[in-house]
Amino acid sequence: MDIIFLLLPGIILLGAVTSYEDRMTGRIRNAWVLAGVAFSIIVVSAYAAFSMASGIGINAGYLIDHSINGALGFLLGIALWRAGLWSAGDGKLFFMYCMLLPLSAYSNGYIELFPSLALLINTFIPLFAVLASKVIVSLIRGGRRAAGEAPLGRGGLLAIPIFAFAFAWLPSYLSALAGVQLGLVPGYISVIVLYYLLSKSASGKARLVLLAALGSLRVIIYGASLFSISFAAEFLLMNVLLVIARALILSGSSEIFTTQTPFSLLRPGMLWAEPVIDEKGSYRKEKAMRRLSNRADAKGCIFAAAALAQKDIDRLMKLKKSGMIGFSTIGVYQTVPFAPLLFAGVLLTLIFRGSMLSAVTMP
């Protein structure tokens, strides 16, 4: 019997519970994540013991691959959290599903070392499709700013090709050294994640040094091949994908999913999307589209954390009453529960037995 049938009840139960809890309370308790990981370890261990007792033997390769997949899922969850693409709770939930889903769930288009990348694809592709449709609808209605206005500013246009040249080759090159065929879509996803991780984590000087070093290393390794037509086509495609991803994430998450909220309606715990900047006693708010997420470390930001506290609201009210600020609203994120989206990605993975892209492109 396929181990997937032993794990399926836990997958469905934990998926339903965490989705409901995230939707109702906006948080996912660690107890559910720990329960999922423990359930996976118990089932896999019991299955291995039963196989050994039956004379079938233990597939050590499967256990090693499953462990590596889980470890990479844990690291990717941290990376996406640091990149601001999901919360810490979502990263832990992704790790739980990496442990719960058996490797047989990825039989179509199996990705070596990290088959759970198919789960990420099945989660984010529908999400980006919904996000893109919202951006398009907002453009048609004309009620909001153009989707690419801020992301396609001069700074963004300059940074993207520099990053693409320095970083785009790295995932495929490292996977080739490891003897793994990364594939087109996983490769592009890896580059996009690296792009946002670098933009969130590295300081300006460290970023420039890293980009210069990797760019120089690429020139040394690939040499004259960088002047070929095939390289020009691939480089252009990578730039286009990065621009689209930046436009959707910045414009969609910061504009489509934010609401201008009066100070009087602000409540503790709300996630601000527009930092209020103190410039030597002069206050302004920074537009949501200029930021990837709410960072309390923005220079001059008066908010101490990602979520508003009562003292932040009181300060805004006091500043408005004294006439020191000329606005009475700030953008607040409309939080979207991610656990149901991730659970939907799990169900799609089970249905397609891997990435939906592999199922669609299979002959």
C-alpha positions as CSV (number, residue, x, y, z in Angstrom):
1,M,0.0,0.0,0.0
2,D,1.3,3.5,-0.9
3,I,2.3,5.4,2.2
4,I,0.3,8.4,0.9
5,F,-3.0,6.7,2.1
6,L,-1.6,6.5,5.6
7,L,-0.6,10.2,5.6
8,L,-3.7,11.5,3.8
9,P,-6.0,11.7,6.9
10,G,-3.5,13.8,8.8
11,I,-2.9,16.0,5.7
12,I,-6.7,16.7,5.3
13,L,-7.3,17.2,9.0
14,L,-4.4,19.5,9.7
15,G,-5.0,21.4,6.4
16,A,-8.6,22.0,7.3
17,V,-7.9,23.0,10.9
18,T,-5.0,25.4,10.1
19,S,-6.9,27.0,7.2
20,Y,-9.9,27.6,9.5
21,E,-7.8,29.0,12.3
22,D,-5.8,31.3,10.0
23,R,-9.0,32.6,8.5
24,M,-10.7,33.2,11.8
25,T,-7.8,34.4,14.0
26,G,-5.1,35.4,11.5
27,R,-2.5,33.0,13.2
28,I,-1.4,29.4,13.1
29,R,-0.4,27.8,16.4
30,N,2.9,26.0,16.5
31,A,1.1,23.0,18.1
32,W,-0.5,22.2,14.7
33,V,2.9,22.4,12.9
34,L,4.6,20.2,15.5
35,A,1.7,17.7,15.4
36,G,2.0,17.5,11.6
37,V,5.8,16.9,11.7
38,A,5.4,14.4,14.5
39,F,2.6,12.5,12.6
40,S,4.8,12.3,9.5
41,I,7.8,11.0,11.4
42,I,5.7,8.4,13.2
43,V,3.9,7.2,10.1
44,V,7.1,7.0,8.0
45,S,9.0,5.2,10.8
46,A,6.1,2.7,11.4
47,Y,5.9,2.1,7.6
48,A,9.7,1.4,7.5
49,A,9.5,-0.9,10.5
50,F,6.5,-2.8,8.9
51,S,8.4,-3.2,5.6
52,M,11.4,-4.5,7.4
53,A,9.3,-7.0,9.5
54,S,7.6,-8.2,6.3
55,G,10.9,-8.9,4.7
56,I,10.7,-6.2,2.1
57,G,13.5,-4.2,3.7
58,I,14.0,-0.5,4.3
59,N,14.4,1.9,1.4
60,A,17.2,4.0,2.9
61,G,17.4,6.1,-0.2
62,Y,13.7,7.2,0.3
63,L,14.3,8.1,3.9
64,I,17.4,10.2,3.0
65,D,15.5,11.9,0.1
66,H,12.5,12.6,2.3
67,S,14.8,14.1,5.0
68,I,16.6,16.3,2.5
69,N,13.3,17.5,1.1
70,G,12.1,18.5,4.5
71,A,15.3,20.3,5.4
72,L,15.2,22.3,2.1
73,G,11.6,23.1,2.8
74,F,12.5,24.4,6.2
75,L,15.3,26.6,4.7
76,L,13.1,27.9,1.9
77,G,10.4,28.7,4.4
78,I,12.9,30.9,6.2
79,A,14.2,32.4,3.0
80,L,10.7,33.4,1.8
81,W,9.9,34.8,5.2
82,R,13.1,36.9,5.2
83,A,12.2,38.0,1.6
84,G,8.8,39.2,2.9
85,L,6.8,37.0,0.6
86,W,5.0,35.3,3.5
87,S,4.8,35.2,7.3
88,A,6.9,33.1,9.7
89,G,3.8,31.0,10.4
90,D,3.3,30.3,6.6
91,G,6.9,29.2,6.4
92,K,6.5,26.7,9.2
93,L,3.3,25.5,7.7
94,F,5.1,24.9,4.3
95,F,7.7,22.9,6.2
96,M,5.0,20.8,7.8
97,Y,3.5,19.9,4.4
98,C,7.0,19.1,3.1
99,M,7.2,16.5,5.8
100,L,3.6,15.2,5.5
101,L,3.5,14.8,1.7
102,P,5.3,11.6,0.6
103,L,7.7,11.6,-2.3
104,S,5.2,9.6,-4.3
105,A,2.9,12.6,-4.4
106,Y,5.4,14.2,-6.8
107,S,5.7,11.5,-9.3
108,N,4.8,13.7,-12.3
109,G,7.8,16.0,-13.1
110,Y,9.8,14.8,-10.1
111,I,12.3,17.5,-9.0
112,E,15.4,15.9,-7.6
113,L,16.5,16.8,-4.0
114,F,13.5,19.2,-3.6
115,P,10.3,17.7,-5.0
116,S,8.3,19.9,-2.7
117,L,9.1,22.8,-5.0
118,A,6.1,21.5,-7.0
119,L,3.9,22.4,-3.9
120,L,5.3,25.9,-4.0
121,I,4.5,26.2,-7.7
122,N,0.9,24.9,-7.2
123,T,0.4,27.4,-4.4
124,F,1.9,30.5,-6.0
125,I,0.7,30.2,-9.6
126,P,-3.0,30.4,-8.7
127,L,-2.2,33.2,-6.2
128,F,-0.4,35.2,-8.9
129,A,-3.2,34.5,-11.3
130,V,-5.7,36.0,-8.9
131,L,-3.4,38.9,-8.1
132,A,-2.9,39.6,-11.8
133,S,-6.6,39.6,-12.4
134,K,-7.1,42.1,-9.6
135,V,-4.4,44.4,-11.0
136,I,-6.0,44.2,-14.5
137,V,-9.5,44.9,-13.1
138,S,-8.1,47.9,-11.2
139,L,-6.5,49.2,-14.3
140,I,-9.8,48.8,-16.3
141,R,-11.8,50.6,-13.6
142,G,-9.1,53.3,-13.4
143,G,-9.7,53.6,-9.7
144,R,-6.1,52.9,-8.6
145,R,-2.7,53.6,-9.8
146,A,-1.2,51.8,-12.8
147,A,0.2,48.5,-11.8
148,G,3.7,49.1,-12.9
149,E,4.1,52.8,-12.1
150,A,6.3,52.6,-9.0
151,P,8.0,49.3,-9.6
152,L,9.2,50.4,-13.0
153,G,10.8,53.6,-11.8
154,R,14.4,54.3,-12.7
155,G,15.8,52.6,-9.6
156,G,13.9,49.4,-10.3
157,L,14.8,49.3,-14.0
158,L,18.5,49.8,-13.2
159,A,18.6,47.2,-10.3
160,I,16.8,44.4,-12.2
161,P,19.2,43.8,-15.1
162,I,22.2,44.2,-12.8
163,F,20.8,41.5,-10.5
164,A,19.7,39.3,-13.4
165,F,23.2,39.3,-14.8
166,A,24.9,38.6,-11.4
167,F,22.5,36.1,-10.0
168,A,20.3,34.4,-12.7
169,W,23.0,31.9,-13.6
170,L,23.7,30.7,-10.0
171,P,20.8,28.3,-9.3
172,S,21.2,26.3,-12.6
173,Y,25.0,26.3,-12.2
174,L,25.0,25.0,-8.6
175,S,22.4,22.4,-9.4
176,A,24.4,21.2,-12.4
177,L,27.5,20.9,-10.1
178,A,25.3,18.7,-7.8
179,G,24.2,16.6,-10.7
180,V,20.6,17.8,-10.5
181,Q,18.4,19.0,-13.4
182,L,16.7,22.0,-11.9
183,G,14.3,22.7,-14.7
184,L,13.1,26.0,-16.2
185,V,10.3,27.0,-13.9
186,P,12.1,26.0,-10.6
187,G,15.1,27.9,-11.9
188,Y,13.2,31.1,-12.5
189,I,11.4,30.8,-9.1
190,S,14.8,30.4,-7.4
191,V,16.0,33.6,-9.1
192,I,12.9,35.6,-8.1
193,V,13.2,34.4,-4.5
194,L,16.9,35.3,-4.4
195,Y,16.1,38.8,-5.8
196,Y,13.7,39.6,-3.0
197,L,15.8,38.0,-0.4
198,L,18.8,40.1,-1.4
199,S,16.7,43.3,-1.5
200,K,15.4,42.6,2.0
201,S,18.5,41.3,3.8
202,A,21.6,42.8,2.4
203,S,22.8,46.4,3.1
204,G,23.6,48.7,0.2
205,K,27.4,48.2,0.3
206,A,27.2,44.5,0.9
207,R,24.7,44.1,-2.0
208,L,27.0,46.0,-4.4
209,V,30.0,43.9,-3.4
210,L,28.1,40.7,-3.8
211,L,26.7,41.7,-7.2
212,A,30.1,42.7,-8.4
213,A,31.7,39.5,-7.3
214,L,29.1,37.2,-8.8
215,G,28.9,39.2,-12.0
216,S,32.7,39.0,-12.4
217,L,32.6,35.3,-11.6
218,R,30.0,34.7,-14.3
219,V,32.3,36.5,-16.9
220,I,35.2,34.3,-15.8
221,I,33.2,31.1,-16.1
222,Y,31.2,31.7,-19.2
223,G,33.4,34.1,-21.1
224,A,32.6,34.6,-24.8
225,S,29.3,32.7,-24.5
226,L,27.8,35.8,-22.8
227,F,27.9,37.5,-26.2
228,S,25.7,34.9,-27.9
229,I,22.2,35.3,-29.2
230,S,20.9,32.6,-26.9
231,F,22.3,34.4,-23.8
232,A,20.7,37.7,-25.0
233,A,17.3,35.9,-25.3
234,E,17.6,34.2,-21.9
235,F,18.7,37.5,-20.3
236,L,15.8,39.4,-21.8
237,L,13.3,36.8,-20.6
238,M,14.7,36.8,-17.1
239,N,14.4,40.6,-16.9
240,V,10.8,40.5,-18.2
241,L,9.9,37.9,-15.5
242,L,11.5,39.9,-12.7
243,V,9.7,43.1,-13.8
244,I,6.4,41.3,-13.9
245,A,7.0,39.7,-10.5
246,R,8.0,43.0,-9.0
247,A,5.0,44.8,-10.5
248,L,2.5,42.2,-9.3
249,I,4.0,41.9,-5.8
250,L,4.5,45.7,-5.2
251,S,1.4,46.9,-7.0
252,G,-0.9,44.1,-6.1
253,S,0.0,43.5,-2.4
254,S,0.6,47.2,-1.6
255,E,-2.2,48.8,-3.6
256,I,-4.9,46.2,-4.3
257,F,-4.8,44.8,-0.8
258,T,-4.5,48.0,1.2
259,T,-7.2,50.3,2.5
260,Q,-6.8,54.0,3.4
261,T,-8.0,54.0,7.1
262,P,-8.8,57.1,9.1
263,F,-6.8,57.4,12.4
264,S,-10.1,57.1,14.4
265,L,-10.7,53.7,12.9
266,L,-7.2,52.3,13.5
267,R,-6.9,49.5,16.0
268,P,-3.9,47.8,17.7
269,G,-2.6,44.8,15.7
270,M,-3.4,46.3,12.3
271,L,-0.6,46.0,9.8
272,W,0.4,49.4,8.4
273,A,1.4,49.6,4.7
274,E,2.5,53.2,4.7
275,P,5.3,54.2,7.2
276,V,5.0,57.7,8.7
277,I,8.4,59.3,8.4
278,D,9.7,61.9,10.9
279,E,12.0,64.3,9.1
280,K,13.2,66.6,11.9
281,G,9.7,67.4,13.1
282,S,8.1,67.3,9.7
283,Y,6.0,64.3,9.0
284,R,5.0,62.5,5.8
285,K,3.8,59.1,4.8
286,E,5.6,57.0,2.3
287,K,3.4,55.5,-0.4
288,A,2.7,51.8,-0.1
289,M,3.8,51.0,-3.6
290,R,7.3,52.0,-2.8
291,R,7.8,49.2,-0.3
292,L,7.7,45.5,-0.5
293,S,6.3,45.0,3.0
294,N,5.9,47.0,6.2
295,R,9.5,47.4,7.6
296,A,9.7,49.2,10.9
297,D,13.4,49.8,10.3
298,A,12.6,52.4,7.6
299,K,14.7,55.4,8.2
300,G,12.7,57.8,10.4
301,C,9.7,55.6,10.7
302,I,7.7,56.4,13.9
303,F,6.3,52.9,14.2
304,A,8.3,50.5,16.4
305,A,6.9,47.2,14.9
306,A,5.1,45.8,11.9
307,A,1.8,45.9,13.7
308,L,0.3,49.1,15.1
309,A,0.3,49.5,18.9
310,Q,-2.0,51.7,20.9
311,K,0.8,54.2,21.5
312,D,1.3,54.5,17.7
313,I,-2.4,55.3,17.2
314,D,-2.4,57.8,20.1
315,R,0.7,59.5,18.6
316,L,-0.9,59.8,15.2
317,M,-4.1,61.3,16.8
318,K,-2.0,63.8,18.8
319,L,0.1,64.9,15.8
320,K,-3.0,65.4,13.7
321,K,-4.7,67.4,16.5
322,S,-1.7,69.6,16.8
323,G,-1.6,70.2,13.1
324,M,1.9,68.7,12.7
325,I,0.7,66.3,9.9
326,G,-1.5,67.2,7.0
327,F,-3.1,63.8,6.4
328,S,-5.7,61.9,8.4
329,T,-5.4,58.3,6.9
330,I,-2.7,55.7,6.4
331,G,-2.8,52.6,4.3
332,V,-3.5,49.4,6.2
333,Y,-3.0,45.9,4.8
334,Q,-6.1,43.8,4.2
335,T,-4.6,40.6,5.5
336,V,-5.2,37.6,3.3
337,P,-5.1,34.2,5.1
338,F,-2.4,32.2,3.4
339,A,-3.0,28.8,5.0
340,P,-6.1,28.1,2.8
341,L,-4.0,28.9,-0.3
342,L,-1.2,26.6,0.8
343,F,-3.7,23.8,1.6
344,A,-5.2,24.3,-1.9
345,G,-1.7,23.9,-3.3
346,V,-1.4,20.6,-1.3
347,L,-4.7,19.4,-2.8
348,L,-3.5,20.4,-6.3
349,T,-0.3,18.5,-5.8
350,L,-2.2,15.4,-4.7
351,I,-4.5,15.7,-7.7
352,F,-1.8,16.3,-10.3
353,R,0.8,14.1,-8.6
354,G,3.3,16.9,-8.8
355,S,3.4,20.3,-10.3
356,M,0.3,21.4,-12.4
357,L,2.8,22.7,-15.0
358,S,4.3,19.3,-15.4
359,A,0.8,17.8,-15.9
360,V,-0.1,20.4,-18.5
361,T,3.1,20.1,-20.5
362,M,3.3,16.3,-20.4
363,P,2.7,14.8,-23.9
